[in-house]
């Protein structure tokens, strides 16, 4: 009999941990190769973890709702094969093993704490004398990421010592320090000089001590707890506003040619390709053409460096049935024709609504398109999807009387009009570039060739 370790898989460059949502198997259950053992959730997507061997579940090392680092052993499977196949010592629990032989730490240098490209540092304790965490001299250890955030936010060591940790052995995690900083801002805390030590009791401790909530409500109020994804979306949006200097430019486009062309070809397109053609792939095709003209739009900021992305990976904001939002990515969109874009758009949208997205489907985006017109909005001011530097919103297509210029004079005609808005990071995208890119997108939409094939 051999024992095989089932480890938490790595699901993207920026994902270093995942939350266990549900165990499909329990100790003593038989499991087949590639059969689902558990469901997990990251800040990007929910997914299933399959078994890497066939056998009997011998031990489960983490519980539901535990946050588990990537690479940690989460379960042990006993197989019929002779010998022992174990990646970790069996005398420790999963939580102990997670920090004993190897550790992974996300190092982030800017104050956003959520760069698109993060550096993963892996060390073996047997081959290196570098300690995975830094001690404060009182026996409590802090990761480099936590210390970096504390330094950036002006959190003193005495404050760190009073932050309750939710990590292994009471360690302060990234989530703990960010929550403390947020609560400190809300409570109106002002940092005093370094000569005076300040003892700060986090708000959650005050609430527990008083055994009553700080906020009281009057009238007929329904209180709804945010679900996990809504909390992540909220955190991501607030962090984006804190990271990027948002500016939004607006324009409008006459998309009559596109509307007429789609109406003419949609039946034949569906019959020949087996999928419906919407406006979204047409918009993405136009955006890709314009990004090639203005490559700085397809970039990110890392400290004082600008990273211009050579790959064009377009994210499309997709609404889920529960009202939450997710952004699946069309990889290498510049290498796809209209049929390929249409199939990618429809496939990713269906998978998003049915909870079948893979972790990789939400990774690596370089520019985002959001169609606020789907819900009837004429225009919007979208928030940049970090670490990108721009996001385009397209509004509802409406028939309006407009002035049409012709060689024979001006006339008033009924046209299909649409507003476009581009939010961009003013740290590196000036108004001239943002407006020029947006105008280029509008011009391409207006000059769409009605005689083209698909």
C-alpha positions as CSV (number, residue, x, y, z in Angstrom):
1,X,0.0,0.0,0.0
2,X,1.3,3.5,-0.9
3,X,0.1,6.9,0.4
4,X,-0.3,9.7,-2.1
5,X,-0.4,13.3,-1.0
6,X,-3.1,15.5,-2.6
7,X,-1.8,19.1,-2.6
8,X,-3.5,22.4,-3.1
9,X,-2.8,23.1,-6.8
10,X,-1.4,26.4,-8.2
11,X,-4.1,28.1,-10.2
12,X,-2.4,31.2,-11.6
13,X,0.7,33.3,-11.1
14,X,-0.9,35.7,-8.6
15,X,-2.9,33.1,-6.6
16,X,-1.1,31.9,-3.5
17,X,-3.9,30.5,-1.4
18,X,-7.4,29.1,-1.7
19,X,-10.4,28.6,0.5
20,X,-12.0,25.1,0.9
21,X,-15.7,25.4,0.1
22,X,-16.8,21.7,0.2
23,X,-15.4,18.2,0.6
24,X,-17.0,15.7,-1.8
25,X,-15.2,12.8,-0.2
26,X,-14.6,11.9,3.4
27,X,-12.1,9.5,5.1
28,X,-12.8,5.9,4.1
29,X,-14.5,6.9,0.7
30,X,-13.1,5.4,-2.5
31,X,-12.0,7.9,-5.1
32,X,-11.1,7.4,-8.8
33,X,-8.4,9.1,-10.7
34,X,-9.5,12.6,-11.8
35,X,-12.7,12.3,-9.7
36,X,-13.6,15.5,-7.8
37,X,-12.5,15.4,-4.2
38,X,-13.3,19.0,-3.1
39,X,-14.3,22.4,-4.2
40,X,-12.1,25.5,-3.6
41,X,-12.4,29.2,-4.1
42,X,-9.8,31.8,-4.9
43,X,-10.1,35.6,-5.4
44,X,-10.6,34.9,-9.1
45,X,-12.8,31.9,-9.5
46,X,-14.4,28.8,-7.9
47,X,-13.2,25.4,-9.1
48,X,-13.0,21.7,-8.3
49,X,-9.9,19.8,-7.3
50,X,-9.6,16.2,-8.8
51,X,-7.9,13.3,-7.3
52,X,-4.3,12.5,-8.6
53,X,-4.6,8.8,-7.8
54,X,-7.2,6.0,-7.3
55,X,-7.6,4.7,-3.8
56,X,-9.2,5.3,-0.4
57,X,-9.2,8.7,1.3
58,X,-7.1,8.1,4.4
59,X,-7.0,11.5,5.9
60,X,-8.4,15.1,5.4
61,X,-6.0,17.7,6.8
62,X,-8.1,20.9,6.4
63,X,-11.7,21.8,7.2
64,X,-14.3,23.7,5.2
65,X,-13.6,27.5,5.1
66,X,-9.9,27.0,5.9
67,X,-7.6,29.2,3.8
68,X,-4.8,26.9,2.5
69,X,-1.5,28.0,0.9
70,X,-0.7,26.7,-2.6
71,X,1.4,23.5,-2.4
72,X,0.1,22.4,1.0
73,X,-1.0,18.8,1.5
74,X,-4.8,18.8,1.9
75,X,-5.5,15.1,2.0
76,X,-3.9,11.7,1.9
77,X,-5.0,8.9,-0.5
78,X,-4.0,5.2,0.2
79,X,-3.5,3.3,-3.1
80,X,-3.0,-0.3,-4.0
81,X,0.5,0.3,-5.2
82,X,3.4,-1.0,-3.0
83,X,5.7,1.4,-1.3
84,X,5.3,5.0,0.0
85,X,4.6,8.0,-2.2
86,X,4.6,10.9,0.2
87,X,5.8,14.5,-0.4
88,X,5.6,15.6,3.2
89,X,6.4,14.0,6.6
90,X,3.4,12.1,7.9
91,X,4.0,13.0,11.6
92,X,2.7,16.5,11.2
93,X,-0.8,17.9,10.5
94,X,-1.5,19.7,7.2
95,X,-1.3,23.1,8.8
96,X,2.1,22.3,10.4
97,X,3.4,20.8,7.2
98,X,2.4,23.9,5.2
99,X,5.1,25.9,6.9
100,X,7.7,23.2,7.8
101,X,9.6,22.3,4.7
102,X,8.8,24.9,2.1
103,X,7.0,28.2,2.1
104,X,5.8,30.6,-0.5
105,X,5.5,34.3,0.0
106,X,4.1,36.9,-2.3
107,X,6.4,39.9,-2.4
108,X,4.7,43.2,-3.4
109,X,6.5,46.5,-3.6
110,X,3.7,49.0,-4.2
111,X,1.0,50.2,-1.9
112,X,-1.7,48.4,-3.9
113,X,-0.7,45.0,-2.5
114,X,-2.3,43.3,-5.6
115,X,-0.1,43.7,-8.6
116,X,-0.9,41.7,-11.8
117,X,2.5,40.2,-11.9
118,X,3.7,39.1,-8.4
119,X,7.1,37.6,-7.5
120,X,6.9,34.2,-5.9
121,X,9.8,33.3,-3.6
122,X,10.3,29.7,-2.7
123,X,12.9,28.5,-0.3
124,X,13.9,25.1,1.1
125,X,14.7,25.3,4.8
126,X,17.2,22.6,4.3
127,X,19.1,24.4,1.6
128,X,18.8,28.0,2.8
129,X,19.3,29.8,6.1
130,X,16.8,32.5,5.2
131,X,13.9,32.5,7.6
132,X,10.4,32.7,6.1
133,X,9.3,35.3,8.6
134,X,10.7,38.1,10.7
135,X,10.5,38.1,14.5
136,X,9.7,41.1,16.6
137,X,11.8,39.9,19.4
138,X,8.8,38.7,21.5
139,X,8.4,35.4,19.7
140,X,5.8,36.5,17.2
141,X,6.7,36.3,13.5
142,X,5.6,38.5,10.6
143,X,5.9,37.7,6.9
144,X,7.8,40.2,4.6
145,X,4.5,41.1,2.9
146,X,2.8,42.0,6.3
147,X,5.9,44.1,7.3
148,X,5.9,45.8,3.9
149,X,2.2,46.7,4.2
150,X,2.7,47.9,7.8
151,X,5.6,50.1,6.8
152,X,3.6,51.6,3.9
153,X,0.6,52.3,6.1
154,X,2.5,53.7,9.1
155,X,1.6,50.8,11.4
156,X,4.0,50.6,14.3
157,X,5.4,47.4,15.8
158,X,3.3,47.9,18.9
159,X,0.2,48.1,16.8
160,X,1.2,44.9,15.0
161,X,1.5,43.1,18.3
162,X,-2.1,43.9,19.1
163,X,-3.6,42.8,15.8
164,X,-5.3,39.4,16.3
165,X,-4.0,36.9,13.7
166,X,-6.1,34.4,11.8
167,X,-3.2,32.5,10.3
168,X,-1.4,29.4,11.4
169,X,-0.5,29.7,15.1
170,X,-2.1,33.1,15.3
171,X,0.1,34.7,12.7
172,X,-1.0,38.0,11.2
173,X,-2.0,37.5,7.5
174,X,-2.3,40.0,4.7
175,X,-6.1,40.0,5.2
176,X,-5.6,40.8,8.9
177,X,-3.3,43.8,8.3
178,X,-5.5,45.2,5.5
179,X,-8.6,44.8,7.6
180,X,-6.9,46.6,10.5
181,X,-5.7,49.4,8.3
182,X,-9.2,49.8,6.9
183,X,-10.8,49.9,10.3
184,X,-8.2,52.3,11.6
185,X,-9.1,54.7,8.7
186,X,-12.8,54.4,9.5
187,X,-12.3,55.1,13.2
188,X,-10.4,58.3,12.4
189,X,-7.1,57.2,13.9
190,X,-4.3,59.7,13.5
191,X,-0.8,58.4,13.9
192,X,1.2,60.2,16.7
193,X,4.9,60.9,16.7
194,X,7.4,58.1,17.0
195,X,8.4,59.3,20.4
196,X,5.0,58.4,21.9
197,X,3.9,54.7,21.9
198,X,0.3,54.4,21.0
199,X,-1.8,51.3,22.0
200,X,-4.6,50.8,19.5
201,X,-7.4,48.2,20.1
202,X,-8.8,47.0,16.8
203,X,-12.5,47.6,16.3
204,X,-13.4,44.0,16.2
205,X,-12.0,43.6,19.8
206,X,-14.0,46.6,21.0
207,X,-17.1,45.0,19.6
208,X,-16.4,41.7,21.3
209,X,-15.7,43.5,24.6
210,X,-18.9,45.4,24.5
211,X,-20.8,42.5,23.1
212,X,-22.9,44.8,20.9
213,X,-22.5,46.3,17.4
214,X,-21.3,49.9,17.1
215,X,-23.9,50.8,14.5
216,X,-27.5,51.0,15.3
217,X,-30.4,51.1,12.8
218,X,-33.8,52.7,13.0
219,X,-36.8,52.0,11.0
220,X,-37.6,48.9,8.9
221,X,-34.1,47.6,7.8
222,X,-33.1,44.3,6.2
223,X,-29.4,43.4,6.9
224,X,-27.8,41.3,4.2
225,X,-24.4,39.8,4.7
226,X,-22.1,40.0,1.7
227,X,-21.1,36.7,0.2
228,X,-17.5,35.8,-0.3
229,X,-17.3,36.9,-3.9
230,X,-19.0,40.2,-3.2
231,X,-16.5,40.9,-0.5
232,X,-13.7,40.2,-2.9
233,X,-15.2,42.4,-5.6
234,X,-15.6,45.2,-3.0
235,X,-12.0,44.9,-1.9
236,X,-10.7,44.8,-5.5
237,X,-12.7,47.9,-6.5
238,X,-11.7,50.0,-3.5
239,X,-8.0,49.0,-4.0
240,X,-8.2,50.0,-7.7
241,X,-9.4,53.5,-6.8
242,X,-6.6,53.8,-4.2
243,X,-4.0,52.6,-6.7
244,X,-4.9,54.3,-10.0
245,X,-5.6,58.0,-10.7
246,X,-8.9,57.4,-12.6
247,X,-10.0,59.7,-15.5
248,X,-12.9,58.9,-17.7
249,X,-13.4,60.2,-21.3
250,X,-16.6,60.0,-23.3
251,X,-17.6,59.9,-27.0
252,X,-20.4,58.5,-29.1
253,X,-20.4,56.4,-32.2
254,X,-22.8,55.8,-35.1
255,X,-23.0,52.0,-35.2
256,X,-25.7,51.8,-37.8
257,X,-23.4,49.9,-40.2
258,X,-22.7,47.2,-37.5
259,X,-26.3,46.9,-36.6
260,X,-27.4,46.4,-40.2
261,X,-24.6,44.0,-41.0
262,X,-25.3,41.8,-38.0
263,X,-29.0,41.7,-38.8
264,X,-28.2,40.6,-42.3
265,X,-25.8,37.8,-41.4
266,X,-26.9,36.5,-38.0
267,X,-29.1,33.6,-39.3
268,X,-26.4,32.4,-41.7
269,X,-23.7,32.8,-39.1
270,X,-25.5,30.7,-36.5
271,X,-26.4,28.0,-39.2
272,X,-22.8,27.8,-40.4
273,X,-20.9,28.2,-37.1
274,X,-23.3,26.7,-34.6
275,X,-23.3,29.8,-32.3
276,X,-24.9,33.2,-32.3
277,X,-23.1,36.4,-33.1
278,X,-23.5,39.3,-30.7
279,X,-22.1,42.8,-30.7
280,X,-19.4,41.9,-28.1
281,X,-17.0,40.1,-30.4
282,X,-17.3,43.0,-32.9
283,X,-16.4,45.5,-30.2
284,X,-13.5,43.3,-29.1
285,X,-12.2,43.0,-32.7
286,X,-12.3,46.8,-32.9
287,X,-10.5,47.3,-29.6
288,X,-7.7,44.9,-30.6
289,X,-7.1,46.9,-33.8
290,X,-6.9,50.1,-31.9
291,X,-4.6,48.7,-29.2
292,X,-2.1,47.8,-31.9
293,X,-2.1,51.5,-32.8
294,X,-1.7,52.7,-29.2
295,X,0.2,49.9,-27.4
296,X,0.6,51.9,-24.1
297,X,-3.1,51.3,-23.5
298,X,-2.2,47.6,-23.1
299,X,0.2,48.0,-20.2
300,X,0.5,48.0,-16.4
301,X,2.5,50.0,-13.8
302,X,5.0,48.4,-11.4
303,X,6.5,51.0,-9.1
304,X,8.1,53.6,-11.4
305,X,8.2,51.2,-14.4
306,X,5.7,50.8,-17.2
307,X,5.2,47.2,-18.5
308,X,3.9,47.3,-22.0
309,X,2.3,43.9,-22.7
310,X,3.0,42.3,-26.1
311,X,0.1,39.8,-25.7
312,X,-3.4,41.2,-26.1
313,X,-5.6,39.5,-23.6
314,X,-9.1,41.0,-23.5
315,X,-11.2,40.6,-20.4
316,X,-15.0,40.8,-20.8
317,X,-17.0,41.7,-17.7
318,X,-19.8,39.1,-17.3
319,X,-22.7,39.3,-14.9
320,X,-23.5,36.1,-12.9
321,X,-27.0,34.9,-12.1
322,X,-26.5,36.0,-8.4
323,X,-25.7,39.6,-9.4
324,X,-21.9,39.3,-8.9
325,X,-19.4,40.1,-11.7
326,X,-16.5,38.1,-13.1
327,X,-14.1,38.9,-15.9
328,X,-13.1,35.9,-18.1
329,X,-10.1,36.5,-20.4
330,X,-9.9,36.0,-24.2
331,X,-6.2,35.1,-24.5
332,X,-4.3,36.3,-27.6
333,X,-7.4,38.0,-29.0
334,X,-5.3,39.6,-31.8
335,X,-4.7,36.1,-33.2
336,X,-8.4,35.2,-33.6
337,X,-10.7,36.1,-36.4
338,X,-14.3,37.1,-35.9
339,X,-15.6,33.5,-35.7
340,X,-12.9,32.6,-33.2
341,X,-13.7,35.6,-31.1
342,X,-17.4,34.9,-31.2
343,X,-16.9,31.3,-30.0
344,X,-14.6,32.4,-27.3
345,X,-17.0,35.1,-26.1
346,X,-20.0,32.8,-26.0
347,X,-18.1,29.9,-24.5
348,X,-16.6,31.9,-21.7
349,X,-19.9,33.6,-20.9
350,X,-21.8,30.3,-20.7
351,X,-19.1,28.8,-18.5
352,X,-19.2,31.8,-16.2
353,X,-22.9,31.7,-15.8
354,X,-22.8,27.9,-15.2
355,X,-19.9,28.0,-12.7
356,X,-17.6,26.1,-15.1
357,X,-14.8,28.6,-15.5
358,X,-11.3,27.2,-15.0
359,X,-8.8,29.3,-12.9
360,X,-6.8,30.1,-16.0
361,X,-9.8,31.6,-17.7
362,X,-9.6,34.7,-15.4
363,X,-5.8,35.2,-15.4
364,X,-3.6,37.4,-17.5
365,X,-5.9,40.1,-18.8
366,X,-4.3,43.2,-20.3
367,X,-7.4,45.3,-21.2
368,X,-11.1,45.0,-20.2
369,X,-14.4,45.6,-22.0
370,X,-17.6,46.0,-20.1
371,X,-21.0,46.2,-21.9
372,X,-23.2,48.4,-19.6
373,X,-25.7,48.6,-22.4
374,X,-26.7,45.0,-21.7
375,X,-28.7,46.3,-18.7
376,X,-30.1,49.4,-20.5
377,X,-27.4,52.0,-19.4
378,X,-26.5,54.7,-21.9
379,X,-23.0,55.1,-20.5
380,X,-20.9,54.3,-17.4
381,X,-17.7,55.2,-15.6
382,X,-16.0,51.8,-15.1
383,X,-13.4,51.1,-12.5
384,X,-10.0,49.9,-13.9
385,X,-9.4,46.2,-13.4
386,X,-6.0,46.1,-11.7
387,X,-3.2,45.9,-12.7
388,X,-4.5,47.1,-16.1
389,X,-4.4,50.8,-17.0
390,X,-7.7,51.1,-19.0
391,X,-11.2,49.8,-19.3
392,X,-13.8,50.5,-22.0
393,X,-17.5,50.7,-21.4
394,X,-20.0,50.5,-24.2
395,X,-23.6,51.7,-23.7
396,X,-27.0,50.7,-25.0
397,X,-27.5,51.2,-28.8
398,X,-30.4,53.6,-29.3
399,X,-32.1,55.0,-32.4
400,X,-31.8,58.8,-32.5
401,X,-32.2,61.6,-35.0
402,X,-28.8,62.9,-35.9
403,X,-27.2,65.3,-38.4
404,X,-25.6,63.4,-41.2
405,X,-23.0,65.2,-43.3
406,X,-23.0,64.2,-47.0
407,X,-21.3,65.7,-50.1
408,X,-24.7,67.1,-51.1
409,X,-25.2,68.8,-47.7
410,X,-26.4,68.0,-44.2
411,X,-29.5,66.0,-43.4
412,X,-31.3,64.6,-40.4
413,X,-31.6,60.8,-40.3
414,X,-32.5,58.1,-37.8
415,X,-29.3,56.3,-36.8
416,X,-28.2,53.7,-34.3
417,X,-26.1,55.6,-31.8
418,X,-24.0,54.3,-28.9
419,X,-22.0,56.1,-26.1
420,X,-18.5,54.9,-25.2
421,X,-16.5,55.7,-22.1
422,X,-12.9,54.9,-21.3
423,X,-11.5,55.0,-17.8
424,X,-7.7,55.1,-17.7
425,X,-4.9,55.5,-15.3
426,X,-3.7,59.1,-15.4
427,X,-0.4,58.1,-13.9
428,X,0.8,57.0,-17.3
429,X,-2.2,57.6,-19.7
430,X,-2.6,61.3,-20.4
431,X,-5.9,62.8,-21.6
432,X,-4.6,63.2,-25.1
433,X,-3.7,59.5,-25.5
434,X,-6.9,58.4,-23.7
435,X,-9.1,60.6,-25.9
436,X,-7.3,59.6,-29.1
437,X,-7.6,55.9,-28.4
438,X,-11.3,56.3,-27.6
439,X,-11.9,58.3,-30.8
440,X,-10.1,55.7,-32.8
441,X,-12.4,53.0,-31.5
442,X,-15.4,55.1,-32.3
443,X,-14.1,55.8,-35.8
444,X,-13.5,52.1,-36.6
445,X,-17.0,51.3,-35.4
446,X,-18.6,54.0,-37.6
447,X,-16.6,52.9,-40.7
448,X,-17.5,49.2,-40.3
449,X,-17.5,47.5,-43.7
450,X,-21.1,46.3,-44.4
451,X,-19.9,44.1,-47.3
452,X,-17.4,42.1,-45.3
453,X,-17.6,38.3,-44.8
454,X,-17.4,36.7,-41.4
